[in-house]
Amino acid sequence: MVVGVARIASGPLERFRAGEIDLETYVDLKVKEATAHLDRFPAPELEKMRAILRAQIAEQPELREWVRRATKA
């Protein structure tokens, strides 16, 4: 008899597809992944870079299409 099942960590895409997170959260997590290597920058600068990247994803049709294809949303 199985008493509990350990949850296997999953990435943002799997979490989105499972309904655990919404599309906006998925994009935020991907932006954080993409900028993780920039952690040497001061927090305000890093957040500004992340905001710019989020805005680019929202504004550019090609990037929106890539997100749509990746998530099938």
Secondary structure, 3 states (H helix, E strand, C coil): CCCCCCCCCCCHHHHHHCCCCCHHHHHHHHHHHHHHHHCCCCHHHHHHHHHHHHHHHHHCHHHHHHHHHHHCC
